[in-house]
């Protein structure tokens, strides 16, 4: 179908357009060597401020898709394109240019290996510059502006191998992949990831993987038939999971009493994903865990690839987290004792038009929070991973929690995105985590190397100011 390029003369919020054209120079750079190239254009959903006297000049940028990542949802879907645009402040139009993916008639492993040749990329950007200018709004070219910046996508992935793509009834398409990432001090790090198509740039679950047989790290290679990787359940690598676990310091006295009486502490995890948190609580901290996951297919993937093992100490249920809370509060889940020492929530919002956020706004309804409070032990804690899309979202969330829980704490994860909010049922909540620590706190410190345990901040009645 022919493209009417005149429609691109103005910015139209949220307009997405994708088409293919002949490659003007297929021999110039391996990153763009296919006979056809795919061009995708997305206009920002965010309206820039306007004034009658000085209408804004839209800002335009372009990006070349990294070689061998043409099938990656981040670069091949409108949702992925939107996330790239939202990660580029003040850009009103993003033009993505990449090779037209070639679909073979047989199924072959999808392997990506990072390859960067700055000189070739520079030459390619110069070659594509006239195309990007032609796709820019008329007002952008005002006053003879013929410069369009090329953004370069950078992440820590050195290589990756797709293990499986599948579809869940609730979460939709998902992918499991092994990756090698840039390690600290130039060491080698291997991870296994679960990603959903509806959130292409968000890693749902990430765990460390190690070779099944002891081997020299220098000889390891993602995708090699000579090595088999297995999950390492003894470490949490997802940035916000460690501070979620660190929150257990607030109820350390209660857990120590349980252990001393020969009992296990109990955790309810809403949002299982690949099961990294569930598995860590059981294997490293001796918890009995109930997990709730909305999609059965996600649990199949977790068992097959991420080491999730149902058994006497881990019980996984399929269902909606909020509905499950309500059933527990009303005693409608007969096979589960409805009292927990900790409830941990790792649920994100399905509405991605303004970026990733967590938890879903409906989760902080008063009836949901009251249900959570009712199934906590007297010294129990309610722990929530929060990704606030705005200052007002976070302020409302804190206010709603304070309406139900007498004590509130937070941990700033330090990545500019996540906070861990901890609500306590009892007043006050013991937070003595120094001096002569009990055995559980010693074990907790050892399990997470003490990270974040000393950074738990009590939230007072007045909200401290935060920027968006």
TORDODREN-74220 format. One record per residue (C-alpha): residue number from 1; residue in three letters; x, y, z. Coordinates in steps of 0.02 Angstrom, whole numbers, always signed. Example, Ala and Ser with C-alpha at 12.3 -4.5 7.8 and 13.67 -1.06 7.14 Angstrom:
! TORDODREN-74220
ATOM|1|ALA|+615|-225|+390
ATOM|2|SER|+684|-53|+357
//
This chain:
! TORDODREN-74220
ATOM|1|UNK|+0|+0|+0
ATOM|2|UNK|+69|+171|-48
ATOM|3|UNK|+108|+294|+90
ATOM|4|UNK|+42|+471|+82
ATOM|5|UNK|+194|+563|+151
ATOM|6|UNK|+100|+728|+157
ATOM|7|UNK|+18|+670|+318
ATOM|8|UNK|+189|+678|+400
ATOM|9|UNK|+202|+866|+376
ATOM|10|UNK|+124|+893|+547
ATOM|11|UNK|+136|+807|+715
ATOM|12|UNK|-18|+703|+757
ATOM|13|UNK|-10|+638|+937
ATOM|14|UNK|+10|+448|+950
ATOM|15|UNK|+10|+422|+761
ATOM|16|UNK|+108|+266|+715
ATOM|17|UNK|+160|+224|+537
ATOM|18|UNK|+268|+82|+473
ATOM|19|UNK|+323|+43|+295
ATOM|20|UNK|+467|-31|+193
ATOM|21|UNK|+572|+50|+58
ATOM|22|UNK|+719|-10|-48
ATOM|23|UNK|+886|+2|+42
ATOM|24|UNK|+982|+150|-34
ATOM|25|UNK|+1152|+71|+3
ATOM|26|UNK|+1145|-112|+62
ATOM|27|UNK|+1335|-132|+59
ATOM|28|UNK|+1377|+16|+170
ATOM|29|UNK|+1352|-62|+342
ATOM|30|UNK|+1308|-237|+408
ATOM|31|UNK|+1180|-156|+524
ATOM|32|UNK|+1075|-115|+371
ATOM|33|UNK|+1119|-239|+234
ATOM|34|UNK|+948|-309|+185
ATOM|35|UNK|+872|-265|+14
ATOM|36|UNK|+726|-182|+102
ATOM|37|UNK|+729|-74|+257
ATOM|38|UNK|+588|-48|+379
ATOM|39|UNK|+544|+128|+432
ATOM|40|UNK|+431|+159|+581
ATOM|41|UNK|+372|+332|+636
ATOM|42|UNK|+288|+374|+800
ATOM|43|UNK|+227|+545|+856
ATOM|44|UNK|+228|+575|+1043
ATOM|45|UNK|+63|+558|+1138
ATOM|46|UNK|+117|+705|+1246
ATOM|47|UNK|+68|+877|+1182
ATOM|48|UNK|+207|+1007|+1200
ATOM|49|UNK|+157|+1173|+1282
ATOM|50|UNK|+94|+1299|+1155
ATOM|51|UNK|+69|+1486|+1143
ATOM|52|UNK|-11|+1591|+1007
ATOM|53|UNK|+140|+1704|+990
ATOM|54|UNK|+271|+1567|+982
ATOM|55|UNK|+209|+1397|+923
ATOM|56|UNK|+332|+1259|+971
ATOM|57|UNK|+451|+1184|+844
ATOM|58|UNK|+435|+995|+856
ATOM|59|UNK|+592|+898|+896
ATOM|60|UNK|+634|+749|+787
ATOM|61|UNK|+760|+609|+813
ATOM|62|UNK|+805|+448|+724
ATOM|63|UNK|+874|+281|+781
ATOM|64|UNK|+950|+134|+687
ATOM|65|UNK|+894|-36|+749
ATOM|66|UNK|+1044|-137|+812
ATOM|67|UNK|+1091|-280|+696
ATOM|68|UNK|+1004|-446|+736
ATOM|69|UNK|+876|-363|+850
ATOM|70|UNK|+748|-329|+714
ATOM|71|UNK|+630|-458|+790
ATOM|72|UNK|+649|-389|+966
ATOM|73|UNK|+481|-318|+1021
ATOM|74|UNK|+568|-161|+1081
ATOM|75|UNK|+607|-119|+899
ATOM|76|UNK|+469|-209|+804
ATOM|77|UNK|+309|-156|+893
ATOM|78|UNK|+217|+6|+923
ATOM|79|UNK|+225|-23|+1111
ATOM|80|UNK|+413|-42|+1103
ATOM|81|UNK|+430|+112|+993
ATOM|82|UNK|+327|+210|+1120
ATOM|83|UNK|+442|+158|+1262
ATOM|84|UNK|+595|+214|+1162
ATOM|85|UNK|+512|+381|+1127
ATOM|86|UNK|+460|+409|+1308
ATOM|87|UNK|+638|+372|+1362
ATOM|88|UNK|+698|+515|+1251
ATOM|89|UNK|+640|+677|+1336
ATOM|90|UNK|+565|+815|+1229
ATOM|91|UNK|+560|+711|+1068
ATOM|92|UNK|+396|+734|+974
ATOM|93|UNK|+435|+616|+830
ATOM|94|UNK|+548|+464|+829
ATOM|95|UNK|+598|+382|+665
ATOM|96|UNK|+660|+203|+682
ATOM|97|UNK|+756|+126|+537
ATOM|98|UNK|+809|-56|+528
ATOM|99|UNK|+829|-207|+418
ATOM|100|UNK|+671|-289|+357
ATOM|101|UNK|+665|-451|+459
ATOM|102|UNK|+683|-608|+352
ATOM|103|UNK|+568|-747|+411
ATOM|104|UNK|+638|-918|+368
ATOM|105|UNK|+529|-1065|+329
ATOM|106|UNK|+602|-1161|+475
ATOM|107|UNK|+625|-1125|+659
ATOM|108|UNK|+803|-1079|+705
ATOM|109|UNK|+877|-1009|+867
ATOM|110|UNK|+868|-820|+873
ATOM|111|UNK|+1042|-765|+927
ATOM|112|UNK|+1100|-586|+946
ATOM|113|UNK|+1281|-537|+965
ATOM|114|UNK|+1329|-357|+992
ATOM|115|UNK|+1430|-284|+851
ATOM|116|UNK|+1478|-101|+848
ATOM|117|UNK|+1577|-14|+713
ATOM|118|UNK|+1565|+172|+747
ATOM|119|UNK|+1637|+223|+579
ATOM|120|UNK|+1510|+117|+483
ATOM|121|UNK|+1368|+184|+589
ATOM|122|UNK|+1424|+363|+562
ATOM|123|UNK|+1427|+335|+374
ATOM|124|UNK|+1257|+251|+380
ATOM|125|UNK|+1181|+396|+477
ATOM|126|UNK|+1247|+520|+349
ATOM|127|UNK|+1171|+415|+209
ATOM|128|UNK|+1002|+408|+296
ATOM|129|UNK|+999|+591|+346
ATOM|130|UNK|+904|+650|+189
ATOM|131|UNK|+772|+516|+219
ATOM|132|UNK|+745|+571|+399
ATOM|133|UNK|+734|+754|+348
ATOM|134|UNK|+604|+708|+218
ATOM|135|UNK|+502|+622|+355
ATOM|136|UNK|+510|+772|+472
ATOM|137|UNK|+368|+897|+497
ATOM|138|UNK|+374|+1056|+393
ATOM|139|UNK|+391|+1164|+548
ATOM|140|UNK|+548|+1068|+600
ATOM|141|UNK|+635|+1127|+441
ATOM|142|UNK|+592|+1307|+478
ATOM|143|UNK|+738|+1428|+462
ATOM|144|UNK|+838|+1303|+360
ATOM|145|UNK|+860|+1175|+499
ATOM|146|UNK|+934|+1021|+414
ATOM|147|UNK|+1005|+932|+565
ATOM|148|UNK|+920|+779|+640
ATOM|149|UNK|+1003|+693|+788
ATOM|150|UNK|+1029|+505|+778
ATOM|151|UNK|+1004|+418|+945
ATOM|152|UNK|+1099|+256|+979
ATOM|153|UNK|+1018|+121|+1082
ATOM|154|UNK|+1133|+56|+1218
ATOM|155|UNK|+1104|-77|+1348
ATOM|156|UNK|+1212|-202|+1441
ATOM|157|UNK|+1171|-352|+1332
ATOM|158|UNK|+1322|-428|+1245
ATOM|159|UNK|+1229|-574|+1168
ATOM|160|UNK|+1062|-661|+1187
ATOM|161|UNK|+975|-821|+1138
ATOM|162|UNK|+786|-843|+1129
ATOM|163|UNK|+739|-1005|+1216
ATOM|164|UNK|+551|-999|+1189
ATOM|165|UNK|+410|-886|+1134
ATOM|166|UNK|+236|-925|+1195
ATOM|167|UNK|+66|-847|+1229
ATOM|168|UNK|-26|-833|+1393
ATOM|169|UNK|-214|-812|+1404
ATOM|170|UNK|-195|-656|+1511
ATOM|171|UNK|-22|-580|+1482
ATOM|172|UNK|-15|-618|+1296
ATOM|173|UNK|+148|-653|+1204
ATOM|174|UNK|+305|-681|+1307
ATOM|175|UNK|+485|-730|+1274
ATOM|176|UNK|+615|-823|+1377
ATOM|177|UNK|+796|-783|+1335
ATOM|178|UNK|+971|-815|+1399
ATOM|179|UNK|+1085|-663|+1395
ATOM|180|UNK|+1264|-619|+1433
ATOM|181|UNK|+1278|-445|+1506
ATOM|182|UNK|+1421|-330|+1551
ATOM|183|UNK|+1479|-386|+1722
ATOM|184|UNK|+1562|-287|+1860
ATOM|185|UNK|+1750|-271|+1847
ATOM|186|UNK|+1743|-341|+1670
ATOM|187|UNK|+1682|-509|+1736
ATOM|188|UNK|+1559|-616|+1639
ATOM|189|UNK|+1377|-623|+1694
ATOM|190|UNK|+1244|-739|+1624
ATOM|191|UNK|+1059|-711|+1655
ATOM|192|UNK|+892|-785|+1606
ATOM|193|UNK|+750|-664|+1571
ATOM|194|UNK|+562|-666|+1548
ATOM|195|UNK|+485|-523|+1449
ATOM|196|UNK|+307|-484|+1394
ATOM|197|UNK|+267|-410|+1225
ATOM|198|UNK|+146|-284|+1302
ATOM|199|UNK|+295|-208|+1395
ATOM|200|UNK|+440|-236|+1275
ATOM|201|UNK|+574|-140|+1371
ATOM|202|UNK|+530|-210|+1542
ATOM|203|UNK|+612|-369|+1606
ATOM|204|UNK|+477|-460|+1705
ATOM|205|UNK|+593|-586|+1785
ATOM|206|UNK|+782|-599|+1786
ATOM|207|UNK|+888|-731|+1871
ATOM|208|UNK|+1070|-778|+1870
ATOM|209|UNK|+1114|-937|+1774
ATOM|210|UNK|+1271|-1042|+1793
ATOM|211|UNK|+1343|-1185|+1691
ATOM|212|UNK|+1277|-1355|+1746
ATOM|213|UNK|+1454|-1422|+1745
ATOM|214|UNK|+1603|-1325|+1812
ATOM|215|UNK|+1689|-1240|+1667
ATOM|216|UNK|+1811|-1102|+1628
ATOM|217|UNK|+1708|-942|+1608
ATOM|218|UNK|+1816|-888|+1462
ATOM|219|UNK|+1753|-1035|+1359
ATOM|220|UNK|+1568|-1009|+1395
ATOM|221|UNK|+1458|-947|+1254
ATOM|222|UNK|+1271|-913|+1245
ATOM|223|UNK|+1194|-1029|+1115
ATOM|224|UNK|+1333|-1159|+1120
ATOM|225|UNK|+1276|-1340|+1121
ATOM|226|UNK|+1427|-1381|+1231
ATOM|227|UNK|+1356|-1297|+1386
ATOM|228|UNK|+1193|-1308|+1483
ATOM|229|UNK|+1144|-1168|+1600
ATOM|230|UNK|+1040|-1193|+1757
ATOM|231|UNK|+957|-1066|+1874
ATOM|232|UNK|+1052|-1000|+2025
ATOM|233|UNK|+916|-973|+2155
ATOM|234|UNK|+1036|-908|+2287
ATOM|235|UNK|+1047|-731|+2220
ATOM|236|UNK|+923|-593|+2178
ATOM|237|UNK|+979|-489|+2029
ATOM|238|UNK|+821|-390|+1990
ATOM|239|UNK|+858|-220|+2063
ATOM|240|UNK|+701|-197|+2170
ATOM|241|UNK|+688|-374|+2241
ATOM|242|UNK|+833|-353|+2363
ATOM|243|UNK|+755|-201|+2450
ATOM|244|UNK|+588|-293|+2456
ATOM|245|UNK|+674|-435|+2549
ATOM|246|UNK|+771|-310|+2657
ATOM|247|UNK|+603|-248|+2724
ATOM|248|UNK|+593|-410|+2826
ATOM|249|UNK|+713|-326|+2948
ATOM|250|UNK|+560|-233|+3015
ATOM|251|UNK|+481|-394|+3074
ATOM|252|UNK|+639|-485|+3122
ATOM|253|UNK|+589|-506|+3305
ATOM|254|UNK|+426|-591|+3258
ATOM|255|UNK|+513|-709|+3135
ATOM|256|UNK|+647|-751|+3264
ATOM|257|UNK|+510|-799|+3389
ATOM|258|UNK|+427|-911|+3260
ATOM|259|UNK|+589|-998|+3216
ATOM|260|UNK|+629|-1020|+3401
ATOM|261|UNK|+460|-1107|+3423
ATOM|262|UNK|+497|-1225|+3279
ATOM|263|UNK|+380|-1136|+3157
ATOM|264|UNK|+412|-1062|+2985
ATOM|265|UNK|+368|-882|+2940
ATOM|266|UNK|+236|-867|+2804
ATOM|267|UNK|+237|-755|+2651
ATOM|268|UNK|+104|-715|+2522
ATOM|269|UNK|+175|-658|+2355
ATOM|270|UNK|+55|-574|+2234
ATOM|271|UNK|+132|-583|+2061
ATOM|272|UNK|+246|-734|+2039
ATOM|273|UNK|+316|-710|+1864
ATOM|274|UNK|+467|-823|+1847
ATOM|275|UNK|+467|-855|+2034
ATOM|276|UNK|+633|-775|+2083
ATOM|277|UNK|+564|-696|+2243
ATOM|278|UNK|+460|-848|+2291
ATOM|279|UNK|+609|-964|+2269
ATOM|280|UNK|+728|-850|+2365
ATOM|281|UNK|+613|-835|+2515
ATOM|282|UNK|+602|-1024|+2526
ATOM|283|UNK|+780|-1077|+2489
ATOM|284|UNK|+877|-937|+2574
ATOM|285|UNK|+763|-882|+2717
ATOM|286|UNK|+662|-1041|+2754
ATOM|287|UNK|+491|-963|+2724
ATOM|288|UNK|+331|-1054|+2684
ATOM|289|UNK|+265|-963|+2531
ATOM|290|UNK|+98|-945|+2444
ATOM|291|UNK|+112|-867|+2271
ATOM|292|UNK|-27|-799|+2162
ATOM|293|UNK|-4|-779|+1974
ATOM|294|UNK|-141|-728|+1853
ATOM|295|UNK|-82|-831|+1704
ATOM|296|UNK|-56|-1019|+1706
ATOM|297|UNK|+63|-1009|+1557
ATOM|298|UNK|+179|-895|+1655
ATOM|299|UNK|+189|-1029|+1790
ATOM|300|UNK|+229|-1162|+1661
ATOM|301|UNK|+373|-1055|+1599
ATOM|302|UNK|+430|-1023|+1778
ATOM|303|UNK|+437|-1209|+1816
ATOM|304|UNK|+525|-1253|+1653
ATOM|305|UNK|+655|-1115|+1644
ATOM|306|UNK|+669|-1024|+1811
ATOM|307|UNK|+678|-1163|+1940
ATOM|308|UNK|+507|-1137|+2019
ATOM|309|UNK|+462|-1293|+2118
ATOM|310|UNK|+291|-1315|+2195
ATOM|311|UNK|+291|-1423|+2350
ATOM|312|UNK|+263|-1426|+2536
ATOM|313|UNK|+340|-1254|+2561
ATOM|314|UNK|+286|-1168|+2401
ATOM|315|UNK|+104|-1167|+2349
ATOM|316|UNK|+61|-1075|+2190
ATOM|317|UNK|-118|-1025|+2146
ATOM|318|UNK|-184|-960|+1980
ATOM|319|UNK|-293|-807|+1995
ATOM|320|UNK|-309|-619|+2012
ATOM|321|UNK|-210|-552|+2159
ATOM|322|UNK|-343|-432|+2222
ATOM|323|UNK|-480|-562|+2210
ATOM|324|UNK|-370|-687|+2302
ATOM|325|UNK|-341|-560|+2442
ATOM|326|UNK|-529|-537|+2459
ATOM|327|UNK|-559|-724|+2466
ATOM|328|UNK|-426|-747|+2600
ATOM|329|UNK|-500|-603|+2701
ATOM|330|UNK|-671|-688|+2697
ATOM|331|UNK|-603|-862|+2731
ATOM|332|UNK|-651|-927|+2560
ATOM|333|UNK|-486|-1017|+2524
ATOM|334|UNK|-508|-1167|+2636
ATOM|335|UNK|-342|-1253|+2602
ATOM|336|UNK|-237|-1101|+2653
ATOM|337|UNK|-217|-1030|+2828
ATOM|338|UNK|-263|-846|+2800
ATOM|339|UNK|-131|-769|+2913
ATOM|340|UNK|+38|-709|+2848
ATOM|341|UNK|+192|-628|+2920
ATOM|342|UNK|+225|-534|+2758
ATOM|343|UNK|+130|-495|+2599
ATOM|344|UNK|+238|-446|+2450
ATOM|345|UNK|+162|-366|+2297
ATOM|346|UNK|+248|-357|+2127
ATOM|347|UNK|+111|-309|+2005
ATOM|348|UNK|+122|-182|+1865
ATOM|349|UNK|-10|-81|+1775
ATOM|350|UNK|-78|-134|+1605
ATOM|351|UNK|-95|+49|+1551
ATOM|352|UNK|+71|+94|+1469
ATOM|353|UNK|+26|+255|+1379
ATOM|354|UNK|+126|+355|+1506
ATOM|355|UNK|+261|+225|+1533
ATOM|356|UNK|+280|+82|+1655
ATOM|357|UNK|+198|+101|+1826
ATOM|358|UNK|+162|-9|+1977
ATOM|359|UNK|+56|-62|+2063
ATOM|360|UNK|-109|-46|+1967
ATOM|361|UNK|-206|+104|+2032
ATOM|362|UNK|-353|-6|+2082
ATOM|363|UNK|-239|-102|+2200
ATOM|364|UNK|-235|+44|+2323
ATOM|365|UNK|-424|+46|+2345
ATOM|366|UNK|-470|+48|+2529
ATOM|367|UNK|-560|-120|+2522
ATOM|368|UNK|-403|-202|+2449
ATOM|369|UNK|-290|-125|+2582
ATOM|370|UNK|-411|-175|+2721
ATOM|371|UNK|-414|-353|+2654
ATOM|372|UNK|-224|-357|+2657
ATOM|373|UNK|-220|-290|+2835
ATOM|374|UNK|-345|-419|+2894
ATOM|375|UNK|-238|-568|+2843
ATOM|376|UNK|-76|-501|+2918
ATOM|377|UNK|-15|-558|+3088
ATOM|378|UNK|-9|-422|+3219
ATOM|379|UNK|+173|-381|+3181
ATOM|380|UNK|+158|-420|+2996
ATOM|381|UNK|+210|-307|+2853
ATOM|382|UNK|+138|-267|+2682
ATOM|383|UNK|+275|-237|+2553
ATOM|384|UNK|+240|-160|+2381
ATOM|385|UNK|+354|-125|+2233
ATOM|386|UNK|+306|+49|+2172
ATOM|387|UNK|+350|+130|+2006
ATOM|388|UNK|+264|+300|+2017
ATOM|389|UNK|+226|+378|+1847
ATOM|390|UNK|+208|+547|+1932
ATOM|391|UNK|+229|+637|+2096
ATOM|392|UNK|+40|+644|+2121
ATOM|393|UNK|+23|+455|+2097
ATOM|394|UNK|+149|+424|+2237
ATOM|395|UNK|+70|+553|+2353
ATOM|396|UNK|-103|+476|+2329
ATOM|397|UNK|-34|+301|+2359
ATOM|398|UNK|+51|+354|+2521
ATOM|399|UNK|-105|+445|+2581
ATOM|400|UNK|-215|+294|+2546
ATOM|401|UNK|-96|+177|+2638
ATOM|402|UNK|-90|+294|+2788
ATOM|403|UNK|-280|+286|+2798
ATOM|404|UNK|-268|+98|+2835
ATOM|405|UNK|-96|+64|+2912
ATOM|406|UNK|-27|+156|+3065
ATOM|407|UNK|+155|+136|+3014
ATOM|408|UNK|+230|+168|+2844
ATOM|409|UNK|+409|+152|+2781
ATOM|410|UNK|+496|+167|+2614
ATOM|411|UNK|+658|+114|+2531
ATOM|412|UNK|+723|+214|+2386
ATOM|413|UNK|+794|+82|+2269
ATOM|414|UNK|+911|+214|+2197
ATOM|415|UNK|+880|+181|+2013
ATOM|416|UNK|+773|+336|+1986
ATOM|417|UNK|+620|+227|+1960
ATOM|418|UNK|+572|+106|+2099
ATOM|419|UNK|+522|+133|+2280
ATOM|420|UNK|+478|-5|+2402
ATOM|421|UNK|+335|+46|+2516
ATOM|422|UNK|+314|-53|+2678
ATOM|423|UNK|+155|-41|+2779
ATOM|424|UNK|+149|-111|+2956
ATOM|425|UNK|-5|-166|+3049
ATOM|426|UNK|+66|-139|+3223
ATOM|427|UNK|+115|+25|+3305
ATOM|428|UNK|+258|+41|+3325
ATOM|429|UNK|+345|-78|+3207
ATOM|430|UNK|+509|-139|+3281
ATOM|431|UNK|+656|-92|+3172
ATOM|432|UNK|+803|-133|+3284
ATOM|433|UNK|+926|-204|+3160
ATOM|434|UNK|+1091|-160|+3241
ATOM|435|UNK|+1187|-216|+3393
ATOM|436|UNK|+1159|-396|+3448
ATOM|437|UNK|+1053|-454|+3301
ATOM|438|UNK|+948|-610|+3312
ATOM|439|UNK|+988|-761|+3205
ATOM|440|UNK|+858|-720|+3074
ATOM|441|UNK|+928|-546|+3047
ATOM|442|UNK|+1101|-620|+3035
ATOM|443|UNK|+1039|-740|+2902
ATOM|444|UNK|+950|-598|+2811
ATOM|445|UNK|+1107|-492|+2809
ATOM|446|UNK|+1207|-637|+2742
ATOM|447|UNK|+1077|-679|+2608
ATOM|448|UNK|+1071|-502|+2536
ATOM|449|UNK|+1243|-441|+2592
ATOM|450|UNK|+1157|-317|+2708
ATOM|451|UNK|+1099|-213|+2561
ATOM|452|UNK|+961|-85|+2601
ATOM|453|UNK|+933|-149|+2779
ATOM|454|UNK|+1001|+13|+2849
ATOM|455|UNK|+908|+122|+2723
ATOM|456|UNK|+730|+92|+2782
ATOM|457|UNK|+652|+263|+2809
ATOM|458|UNK|+497|+295|+2911
ATOM|459|UNK|+372|+405|+2821
ATOM|460|UNK|+302|+541|+2932
ATOM|461|UNK|+133|+626|+2922
ATOM|462|UNK|+197|+757|+2800
ATOM|463|UNK|+253|+704|+2628
ATOM|464|UNK|+429|+754|+2581
ATOM|465|UNK|+436|+840|+2413
ATOM|466|UNK|+483|+739|+2261
ATOM|467|UNK|+503|+782|+2080
ATOM|468|UNK|+415|+685|+1944
//
